[in-house]
């Protein structure tokens, strides 16, 4: 009917308009769940889980009532770019007796319906931070950002009071996420003098300014669009990587006179010495005196007396760290440490100092930083420069650095983690020395093996003696403490001494000098490797490169940061293959050698009518490599690895 047609057309038109509007509306809603700010930053940082929009630090240093008052305030605004926002919702702030936390405010922002809704954090939980081996007064304030998801933001504002002016914190201009804007402002009375030590800032356009205003000096640093730093294994320390500034209060003026605070190493030493000068003034415990007498009575020389005392402390005093306020700097009385049989590095050094004194020997308390700290004492004369205490002693023309927190450390070897570091050695109330701890040579830390090999079909059978020394041996000993059954010990050595491939099995083994501080560890064992040799017709193909230690020193081709190893090392293998009856040598690879600044490698073959003697000597000569050096080392290692593929061919006679 004529009157129905318009009605039908109207209905159809309305339907398709609705469909079209719905089609347009739904994608809009889909895209509108994220803010334009999110979309922009997601495109700029596609590989990042979050971006810090603002990182602002304000530091106030005032001189009041003849004391320095310091407050540090922080504002952090983050935008989360992926599902890790769920994990980022959990946050903790640390504080201690040196850093008193104040005025914490935290808010998350959820993007909905075209705008951000704020959700303020209401619940904060305080916790003690400690474990079985470390006890200090550090606490944490824990909280959770509510409703945080992809595209959400957080804002954290807090301040802390710095109780000791020697503990101004480093200021970092980078992290493992991008930072759009970093700004640091330090406002100080003009009577206060500073030094600002910059590290790793050369490649950055860090804008610095300062001005005097109303009796204050205002220092400002600003940096924008900071790319994220790549997290990688075996980085020496992130203080060696991240651009940062160490602010140091060198002195201040009071009543027209200059008061030095940290105006050089001498000021740092005076403060350190003030905290050790009054220890061990009481008479030593009678039982401690008797112990020292027993340990040293048959020792023919002073160095053997030191050795006996040092090894006793390592074996009998458990390391437990205590850092309650200045207790982190003041050693406990030797008598207390002896009776309790535990202590931290300072406590163990205190006991060792007293035991040597009882024996008529002159040990020196010594401050030192581990290799994670990149600074020299002359660069950063503040408590940031060190984190450890040991004892030094001059004996028979050498300086021995004794770390009583260690285990299995010979007298002549420092802890691996202080090699190459400066040691601040106490001489008197005003005198000190700075000496550099030696780096142990590669051959000090060695694995030497002598193997005899024979074939039974495709199976390779062997007997070997492994001689293990230095830090390599210490690593074995520390790990072997947990292996308390013959099955576990066998499995441990099978993994550590693996040869050829993953079919390597140790059948029997014996250990000599296990847990001995001075003698090398000897491990005699027999083994087999199933299906190792390949037999084709009348030929046997076998690779005598059973150990390829150098390969573990390769790094990823796209690595961006320095890499570090614990110690230099040396490997020496001799494999003597018995030629099977009715077979003769058809092919032996050429010998190979490579020598460079990073390692020396030699592979040689000697033949006779009855056997082939394969030797592989490898000396790794570095501790640290920068990215350029890593590429050079990788290229050299790949050349060595080509030679590892060389095989011996035996042919039926």
C-alpha positions as MATLAB code, in Angstrom:
seq = 'XXXXXXXXXXXXXXXXXXXXXXXXXXXXXXXXXXXXXXXXXXXXXXXXXXXXXXXXXXXXXXXXXXXXXXXXXXXXXXXXXXXXXXXXXXXXXXXXXXXXXXXXXXXXXXXXXXXXXXXXXXXXXXXXXXXXXXXXXXXXXXXXXXXXXXXXXXXXXXXXXXXXXXXXXXXXXXXXXXXXXXXXXXXXXXXXXXXXXXXXXXXXXXXXXXXXXXXXXXXXXXXXXXXXXXXXXXXXXXXXXXXXXXXXXXXXXXXXXXXXXXXXXXXXXXXXXXXXXXXXXXXXXXXXXXXXXXXXXXXXXXXXXXXXXXXXXXXXXXXXXXXXXXXXXXXXXXXXXXXXXXXXXXXXXXXXXXXXXXXXXXXXXXXXXXXXXXXXXXXXXXXXXXXXXXXXXXXXXXXXXXXXXXXXXXXXXXXXXXXXXXXXXXXXXXXXXXXXXXXXXXXXXXXXXXXXXXXXXXXXXXXXXXXXXXXXXXXXXXXXXXXXXXXXXXXXXXXXXXXXXXXXXXXXXXXXXXXXXXXXXXXXXXXXXXXXXXXXXXXXXXXXXXXXXXXXXXXXXXXXXXXXXXXXXXXXXXXXXXXXXXXXXXXXXXXXXXXXXXXXXXXXXXXXXXXXXXXXXXXXXXXXXXXXXXXXXXXXXXXXXXXXXXXXXXXXX';
ca = [
       0.000    0.000    0.000;
       1.236    3.492   -0.784;
       0.979    4.582    2.808;
       3.259    1.760    4.097;
       6.308    2.489    2.003;
       7.377    5.656    3.798;
       6.926    3.886    7.127;
       9.188    1.023    6.116;
      11.804    3.415    4.783;
      11.689    5.388    8.016;
      12.195    2.296   10.120;
      15.096    1.108    7.964;
      16.699    4.534    8.053;
      16.401    4.740   11.843;
      17.914    1.271   12.251;
      20.964    1.973   10.129;
      21.507    5.335   11.764;
      21.483    3.612   15.136;
      23.896    0.918   13.917;
      26.217    3.546   12.456;
      26.130    5.588   15.651;
      26.819    2.482   17.727;
      29.690    1.520   15.428;
      31.245    4.945   15.773;
      30.543    5.171   19.481;
      32.059    1.817   20.488;
      35.539    2.380   19.029;
      35.526    5.828   20.534;
      34.797    4.321   23.914;
      37.468    1.663   23.325;
      40.139    4.209   22.563;
      38.897    6.663   25.169;
      39.714    4.280   28.033;
      43.279    5.652   27.859;
      44.196    9.304   28.151;
      45.958   11.228   25.369;
      48.881   11.481   27.796;
      49.048    7.688   27.967;
      48.843    7.271   24.187;
      51.660    9.765   23.671;
      53.964    8.187   26.247;
      53.155    4.651   25.107;
      54.274    5.569   21.598;
      57.393    7.287   22.941;
      58.388    4.453   25.303;
      56.947    1.216   23.859;
      59.446   -0.953   25.750;
      58.890    0.631   29.158;
      56.445   -0.438   31.838;
      56.210    3.064   33.254;
      57.475    6.583   32.778;
      58.244    9.073   35.511;
      56.584   12.312   34.534;
      58.156   14.328   37.328;
      60.951   13.597   39.763;
      61.559   16.572   42.003;
      63.904   16.785   44.973;
      64.127   19.739   47.351;
      66.863   19.913   49.985;
      67.015   22.460   52.756;
      70.198   22.887   54.841;
      70.005   25.399   57.685;
      72.310   26.351   60.522;
      70.264   26.672   63.709;
      71.517   26.768   67.285;
      75.005   25.817   66.119;
      73.688   22.656   64.442;
      72.909   21.778   60.859;
      69.276   20.976   60.131;
      68.590   19.105   56.900;
      65.303   18.194   55.292;
      64.893   16.401   51.961;
      61.542   16.419   50.148;
      60.517   14.332   47.171;
      57.741   14.395   44.589;
      57.375   11.448   42.210;
      54.698   11.252   39.538;
      54.498    8.034   37.493;
      52.400    6.907   34.528;
      52.002    3.142   34.070;
      52.155    1.837   30.513;
      51.362   -1.878   30.862;
      49.963   -4.567   33.155;
      52.887   -4.211   35.559;
      50.826   -1.453   37.126;
      49.395   -4.203   39.324;
      52.847   -4.838   40.795;
      53.617   -1.140   40.855;
      50.686   -0.603   43.181;
      52.783   -1.888   46.069;
      55.205    0.645   47.450;
      57.568    0.890   50.422;
      59.631    3.759   51.809;
      62.649    3.023   53.999;
      63.727    5.048   56.989;
      66.056    4.695   59.977;
      67.557    6.588   62.871;
      69.595    8.598   60.356;
      66.639    9.373   58.076;
      63.382   10.233   59.834;
      60.370    9.951   57.547;
      57.871   12.813   57.564;
      54.578   13.805   55.874;
      53.883   11.024   53.395;
      51.065   11.528   50.901;
      50.256    9.026   48.157;
      47.514    9.139   45.538;
      46.609    7.005   42.543;
      44.702    8.333   39.557;
      42.307    6.170   37.543;
      41.349    7.333   34.068;
      37.607    6.941   33.475;
      35.105    8.727   31.273;
      37.637   11.151   29.926;
      39.140   12.269   33.237;
      41.358   11.110   36.108;
      39.682   10.141   39.389;
      41.886   10.488   42.458;
      42.150    7.725   45.090;
      44.106    8.775   48.128;
      46.042    6.136   50.077;
      44.677    5.874   53.597;
      46.421    2.796   55.026;
      50.140    2.770   55.805;
      51.831   -0.184   57.525;
      55.202    0.091   59.261;
      57.517   -2.938   59.252;
      60.952   -3.822   60.589;
      63.387   -4.829   57.843;
      65.722   -7.599   58.937;
      66.755  -11.170   58.170;
      68.767  -13.923   59.811;
      72.134  -12.415   58.883;
      71.412   -8.691   58.990;
      69.877   -6.660   61.793;
      69.599   -2.890   61.725;
      67.148   -0.158   62.645;
      65.844    0.224   59.121;
      62.070    0.215   58.912;
      59.742    0.465   55.972;
      56.432    2.216   55.458;
      54.310    0.036   53.181;
      51.194    0.928   51.260;
      49.166    0.030   48.172;
      47.892    2.423   45.528;
      44.176    1.659   45.059;
      42.588    1.047   41.657;
      45.914    1.230   39.795;
      45.814   -0.249   36.285;
      47.211    0.285   32.796;
      47.071    3.994   32.003;
      46.834    4.946   35.660;
      49.071    7.414   37.442;
      50.518    7.792   40.918;
      51.809   10.731   42.873;
      53.990   10.333   45.935;
      55.114   13.209   48.140;
      57.210   12.718   51.243;
      59.981   14.311   53.229;
      62.695   13.108   55.571;
      64.909   14.665   58.177;
      68.607   13.864   57.769;
      69.852   13.465   61.338;
      73.570   13.512   60.538;
      74.900   16.078   58.027;
      77.529   13.595   56.838;
      74.769   11.476   55.317;
      73.470   13.643   52.506;
      72.142   11.264   49.863;
      73.432   11.014   46.299;
      71.171   12.590   43.696;
      70.500   10.317   40.725;
      69.520   11.543   37.268;
      68.422    8.240   35.797;
      66.728    4.945   36.527;
      65.456    1.768   34.854;
      62.496    3.653   33.448;
      62.421    6.895   31.438;
      62.166   10.192   33.299;
      60.617   13.182   31.575;
      61.717   15.822   34.039;
      64.181   15.662   36.922;
      64.749   18.754   39.034;
      66.814   19.161   42.181;
      66.877   22.293   44.299;
      69.199   22.712   47.276;
      68.683   25.777   49.460;
      71.349   26.434   52.095;
      72.478   29.205   54.381;
      75.334   31.057   52.719;
      77.562   30.218   55.719;
      77.541   26.568   54.644;
      80.134   25.454   52.101;
      79.514   22.540   49.719;
      81.335   20.400   47.260;
      79.368   18.687   44.517;
      81.025   15.649   42.987;
      79.608   14.567   39.632;
      79.775   11.007   38.321;
      78.752    9.657   34.900;
      77.246   13.008   33.851;
      79.517   13.775   30.907;
      77.074   12.621   28.225;
      74.113   14.574   29.619;
      72.936   18.171   29.247;
      72.600   18.672   32.971;
      71.674   22.304   33.568;
      73.157   23.774   36.750;
      72.588   27.189   38.269;
      73.051   28.910   41.594;
      72.068   32.252   43.028;
      72.135   34.077   46.340;
      68.784   35.196   47.695;
      67.853   36.498   51.165;
      70.950   35.037   52.829;
      70.596   31.675   51.107;
      72.429   30.076   48.245;
      70.063   28.248   45.886;
      71.604   25.471   43.795;
      69.533   23.936   41.008;
      70.091   20.999   38.660;
      67.684   20.073   35.900;
      67.598   17.356   33.252;
      64.809   16.413   30.854;
      63.896   13.441   28.691;
      66.166   10.899   30.358;
      66.130    7.530   28.642;
      65.751    4.437   30.764;
      68.813    2.445   31.709;
      68.903   -1.213   30.805;
      68.912   -3.694   33.663;
      71.607   -6.322   33.051;
      73.372   -9.000   35.083;
      76.899   -8.643   36.448;
      77.025   -4.857   36.414;
      79.819   -3.781   38.791;
      77.427   -1.377   40.532;
      74.774    1.041   39.434;
      76.756    3.875   40.962;
      79.203    3.222   38.134;
      76.375    3.485   35.612;
      73.770    6.060   36.647;
      74.562    9.777   36.354;
      74.552   11.255   39.815;
      75.845   13.983   42.078;
      77.200   13.518   45.583;
      76.613   16.667   47.666;
      79.145   17.112   50.470;
      78.973   19.659   53.270;
      82.647   20.482   53.572;
      82.418   23.169   56.285;
      80.338   25.959   57.759;
      81.002   29.235   59.537;
      80.104   29.735   63.198;
      80.949   32.804   65.256;
      83.352   33.926   62.567;
      85.251   30.625   62.580;
      85.264   27.819   60.042;
      84.092   24.432   61.277;
      85.258   21.607   59.039;
      82.822   18.757   58.599;
      83.985   16.742   55.595;
      86.637   18.969   54.120;
      88.831   16.033   53.168;
      89.806   12.535   54.273;
      91.275   13.811   57.546;
      87.835   15.021   58.689;
      86.221   11.700   57.817;
      88.962    9.830   59.641;
      88.628   12.005   62.750;
      84.930   11.164   62.895;
      85.580    7.464   62.363;
      88.318    7.427   64.991;
      86.041    9.110   67.549;
      83.838    6.012   67.388;
      86.599    3.429   67.917;
      88.966    5.158   70.322;
      87.210    3.919   73.453;
      86.682    0.252   72.577;
      88.460   -2.610   74.354;
      89.661   -0.490   77.270;
      88.644   -3.158   79.785;
      90.918   -6.077   80.567;
      90.549   -9.010   78.161;
      88.476  -11.964   79.310;
      90.655  -14.561   81.031;
      89.295  -17.292   78.769;
      90.194  -15.210   75.730;
      93.747  -14.820   76.992;
      93.969  -18.575   77.540;
      92.639  -19.222   74.043;
      95.209  -16.936   72.423;
      97.958  -18.615   74.416;
      96.825  -22.062   73.246;
      96.533  -20.955   69.614;
     100.013  -19.426   69.478;
     102.126  -21.502   71.875;
     103.741  -23.747   69.264;
     103.932  -21.214   66.463;
     107.514  -20.489   65.361;
     106.944  -17.008   63.934;
     104.691  -13.993   64.218;
     103.077  -14.659   60.871;
     102.064  -18.156   62.003;
     100.591  -16.673   65.178;
      98.530  -14.278   63.058;
      97.447  -17.161   60.871;
      96.273  -19.250   63.827;
      94.278  -16.398   65.372;
      92.790  -15.297   62.039;
      91.622  -18.783   61.102;
      90.084  -19.321   64.529;
      87.943  -16.188   64.183;
      86.771  -17.219   60.718;
      85.819  -20.680   61.933;
      84.194  -19.750   65.232;
      82.595  -16.290   65.005;
      79.359  -16.192   63.028;
      78.743  -13.169   60.871;
      75.538  -11.324   61.773;
      75.260   -7.670   60.772;
      74.056   -5.110   63.313;
      73.489   -1.500   62.303;
      71.422    0.269   64.930;
      72.055    4.010   64.646;
      75.754    4.694   65.321;
      76.064    1.029   66.246;
      76.616    0.606   62.526;
      79.910    2.447   63.014;
      81.001    1.547   66.560;
      82.535   -1.903   67.116;
      81.401   -3.908   70.119;
      83.743   -4.969   72.883;
      85.976   -7.912   72.028;
      84.991   -9.711   75.250;
      81.306   -9.554   74.267;
      81.977  -10.802   70.748;
      84.115  -13.646   72.067;
      81.473  -14.767   74.568;
      78.551  -14.485   72.152;
      80.444  -15.986   69.190;
      78.817  -13.680   66.643;
      79.148  -10.146   65.335;
      79.297   -7.922   62.296;
      82.406   -6.827   60.412;
      83.313   -4.205   63.025;
      82.751   -6.617   65.909;
      84.855   -9.346   64.317;
      87.611   -6.825   63.635;
      87.421   -5.679   67.263;
      87.889   -9.252   68.486;
      90.702   -9.923   66.035;
      92.393   -6.670   67.071;
      92.266   -7.671   70.741;
      93.442  -11.246   70.153;
      96.449  -10.028   68.179;
      97.179   -7.493   70.912;
      97.159  -10.265   73.535;
      99.669  -12.127   71.350;
     101.903   -9.047   71.227;
     100.972   -8.231   67.618;
      99.866   -4.858   66.268;
      96.729   -5.036   64.125;
      95.110   -1.894   62.728;
      91.400   -1.213   62.392;
      90.698   -0.510   58.739;
      87.735    0.961   56.855;
      87.140   -0.096   53.278;
      84.485   -0.043   50.588;
      83.531   -3.136   48.644;
      83.776   -3.192   44.864;
      80.150   -2.101   44.556;
      81.273    1.376   45.645;
      83.067    3.268   42.850;
      84.550    6.138   44.837;
      88.056    6.860   46.108;
      88.588    8.475   49.504;
      89.988   11.615   47.883;
      86.888   11.887   45.658;
      84.149   11.333   48.228;
      85.434   11.753   51.805;
      82.068   10.820   53.307;
      80.559    7.631   54.766;
      79.386    6.823   51.208;
      82.950    5.834   50.324;
      83.068    2.658   52.416;
      80.759    0.026   53.889;
      83.027   -2.514   55.560;
      85.619   -2.875   58.309;
      88.572   -5.254   58.330;
      91.912   -5.453   60.134;
      95.305   -4.745   58.602;
      98.651   -5.928   59.866;
     102.180   -5.304   58.664;
     104.149   -8.500   58.966;
     107.278   -9.851   57.331;
     107.379   -6.985   54.859;
     103.808   -7.292   53.635;
     100.429   -5.834   54.515;
      97.791   -8.479   55.175;
      94.137   -7.475   54.971;
      92.189   -9.661   57.380;
      88.440  -10.007   56.925;
      87.149  -12.043   59.843;
      83.652  -12.168   58.334;
      85.000  -14.459   55.623;
      85.278  -18.211   55.487;
      88.259  -20.214   54.250;
      90.268  -17.079   53.462;
      94.018  -17.709   53.590;
      96.073  -15.106   55.401;
      97.693  -13.891   52.200;
      94.422  -13.286   50.329;
      91.941  -10.444   50.877;
      88.224  -10.989   50.378;
      87.467  -11.104   46.657;
      85.034   -8.199   46.966;
      87.688   -5.735   48.205;
      90.356   -6.460   45.580;
      91.705   -3.232   44.138;
      89.937   -1.060   46.708;
      91.456    1.628   48.904;
      91.786    0.812   52.602;
      91.776    3.529   55.275;
      94.134    2.207   57.951;
      94.114    3.667   61.462;
      97.557    4.488   62.892;
      96.730    6.823   65.785;
      94.296    9.530   66.815;
      95.514   11.750   63.985;
      97.448    9.476   61.652;
      96.163    7.120   59.012;
      97.313    5.481   55.796;
      95.476    4.774   52.589;
      96.651    1.622   50.856;
      95.274   -0.211   47.855;
      94.349   -3.848   48.347;
      96.092   -6.013   45.741;
      94.200   -7.822   43.003;
      95.029  -11.515   43.056;
      96.735  -12.854   39.943;
      94.840  -15.326   37.729;
      97.024  -18.276   38.698;
      96.137  -17.741   42.355;
      92.598  -18.849   41.475;
      93.110  -21.954   39.430;
      91.525  -25.189   38.298;
      94.134  -27.675   37.117;
      93.129  -31.108   35.859;
      95.106  -34.110   34.698;
      92.971  -36.712   32.914;
      93.584  -40.094   31.356;
      90.983  -41.155   28.809;
      90.049  -44.303   26.934;
      87.231  -45.396   24.660;
      84.827  -48.263   25.038;
      82.837  -48.090   21.864;
      81.258  -44.643   21.817;
      81.601  -44.176   25.576;
      84.473  -42.093   26.893;
      85.878  -43.264   30.232;
      88.255  -41.208   32.299;
      90.045  -40.679   35.580;
      91.083  -37.247   36.733;
      92.628  -35.291   39.550;
      91.350  -31.730   39.890;
      93.477  -29.277   41.880;
      91.493  -26.215   42.937;
      92.933  -23.113   44.609;
      92.310  -19.518   45.628;
      88.890  -17.896   45.334;
      87.839  -20.789   43.121;
      88.464  -23.151   46.036;
      86.701  -20.815   48.486;
      83.600  -20.833   46.276;
      83.657  -24.635   46.268;
      84.009  -24.790   50.065;
      81.170  -22.352   50.740;
      78.869  -24.280   48.422;
      79.948  -27.687   49.736;
      78.887  -26.790   53.277;
      75.299  -27.494   52.211;
      76.115  -30.817   50.533;
      75.964  -33.220   53.482;
      75.410  -36.612   51.818;
      77.521  -38.617   49.392;
      74.740  -38.356   46.782;
      74.616  -34.565   47.071;
      78.411  -34.305   46.945;
      78.557  -36.481   43.834;
      75.828  -34.419   42.160;
      77.635  -31.206   43.096;
      80.934  -32.246   41.516;
      79.169  -33.713   38.483;
      77.694  -30.263   37.826;
      80.803  -28.237   38.688;
      83.339  -30.402   36.823;
      81.187  -31.300   33.826;
      83.082  -32.439   30.746;
      82.021  -32.892   27.145;
      78.238  -32.753   27.377;
      75.302  -33.289   29.724;
      75.810  -37.071   29.681;
      78.887  -36.627   31.893;
      78.627  -38.710   35.088;
      81.045  -39.085   37.980;
      81.250  -42.668   39.181;
      83.545  -42.435   42.205;
      85.351  -39.578   43.864;
      87.505  -38.709   46.845;
      88.397  -35.340   48.350;
      91.699  -34.292   49.901;
      92.266  -31.103   51.940;
      88.551  -30.372   52.049;
      87.884  -27.134   53.994;
      91.627  -26.572   54.511;
      92.491  -22.876   54.512;
      95.982  -23.111   53.018;
      96.199  -26.303   50.978;
      94.702  -26.771   47.556;
      91.582  -28.887   47.273;
      92.246  -32.165   45.446;
      89.396  -34.125   43.896;
      90.161  -37.543   42.415;
      87.342  -39.024   40.406;
      86.399  -41.397   37.626;
      83.752  -40.578   35.053;
      82.066  -41.611   31.848;
      80.378  -39.776   28.995;
      77.934  -41.934   27.058;
      77.739  -41.623   23.267;
      80.573  -39.119   23.190;
      82.679  -40.532   20.353;
      81.214  -40.973   16.875;
      82.017  -44.101   14.885;
      81.498  -44.242   11.135;
      82.668  -47.314    9.278;
      86.329  -47.714   10.276;
      86.814  -44.221   11.737;
      86.377  -42.757   15.230;
      85.758  -39.040   15.668;
      86.379  -37.500   19.097;
      86.651  -33.953   20.401;
      89.268  -33.613   23.146;
      88.107  -30.095   24.089;
      86.205  -31.435   27.087;
      86.191  -28.150   29.029;
      85.240  -24.876   27.389;
      85.351  -22.449   30.332;
      86.017  -19.409   28.182;
      82.500  -19.469   26.738;
      80.947  -18.325   30.027;
      82.818  -15.018   29.661;
      80.903  -14.021   26.537;
      78.282  -11.321   26.927;
      75.220  -10.478   24.836;
      76.021   -8.635   21.629;
      73.560   -5.861   22.486;
      74.782   -5.379   26.044;
      74.934   -1.709   27.031;
      76.723   -1.725   30.391;
      79.999   -2.720   31.985;
      80.378   -6.263   33.220;
      82.367   -7.589   36.153;
      83.664  -10.969   37.316;
      84.466  -11.901   40.923;
      88.126  -12.677   40.302;
      90.736  -13.367   37.672;
      91.183  -17.068   36.994;
      93.363  -19.728   35.431;
      92.470  -23.102   33.876;
      94.959  -25.804   32.922;
      93.778  -29.110   31.407;
      95.811  -32.073   30.251;
      93.862  -34.903   28.608;
      95.760  -38.049   27.631;
      93.746  -40.238   25.278;
      94.806  -43.861   24.940;
      94.586  -44.912   21.290;
      92.450  -48.071   21.022;
      94.018  -51.264   19.780;
      93.880  -51.719   16.011;
      93.520  -47.938   15.508;
      96.015  -45.333   14.386;
      95.899  -41.539   14.257;
      94.480  -40.231   11.007;
      94.079  -36.533   11.857;
      95.065  -34.247   14.730;
      94.136  -30.522   14.723;
      96.805  -27.875   14.602;
      97.805  -26.228   17.836;
      96.305  -22.823   18.537;
      97.174  -19.835   20.679;
      95.751  -16.399   21.296;
      97.189  -13.667   23.491;
      95.596  -10.276   24.121;
      95.013   -7.809   26.931;
      92.057   -9.813   28.240;
      93.108  -13.458   28.148;
      95.758  -15.921   27.043;
      94.669  -19.210   25.525;
      96.777  -22.106   24.258;
      95.593  -25.430   22.820;
      98.230  -27.989   21.880;
      98.323  -31.601   20.707;
     101.194  -34.058   21.054;
     101.064  -37.535   19.544;
     102.817  -40.832   19.974;
     102.061  -44.329   18.799;
      99.963  -45.063   21.891;
      98.302  -41.797   22.910;
      97.416  -38.223   22.172;
      98.191  -35.542   24.759;
      95.843  -32.559   24.594;
      96.587  -29.436   26.636;
      94.457  -26.348   27.129;
      95.678  -23.407   29.190;
      93.470  -20.394   29.742;
      94.351  -17.293   31.779;
      91.539  -14.750   32.260;
      93.190  -11.430   33.092;
      90.339   -8.962   33.657;
      87.850   -8.031   36.364;
      85.841   -5.370   34.521;
      85.009   -4.766   30.876;
      83.238   -1.804   29.309;
      80.886   -2.425   26.347;
      83.598   -1.749   23.744;
      85.963   -4.189   25.446;
      83.191   -6.775   25.701;
      82.787   -6.715   21.921;
      86.523   -7.247   21.508;
      86.461  -10.136   23.987;
      83.393  -11.699   22.327;
      85.116  -11.612   18.938;
      88.246  -13.227   20.388;
      86.248  -15.904   22.251;
      84.402  -16.847   19.072;
      87.768  -17.531   17.425;
      88.692  -19.798   20.339;
      85.334  -21.550   20.113;
      86.007  -22.399   16.468;
      89.016  -24.364   17.650;
      86.881  -26.111   20.265;
      85.029  -27.718   17.355;
      88.184  -29.380   16.044;
      88.163  -33.165   16.310;
      90.678  -35.988   16.348;
      90.169  -38.766   13.796;
      91.315  -42.332   14.479;
      91.314  -44.960   11.748;
      91.541  -48.718   11.843;
      95.004  -49.867   11.027;
];
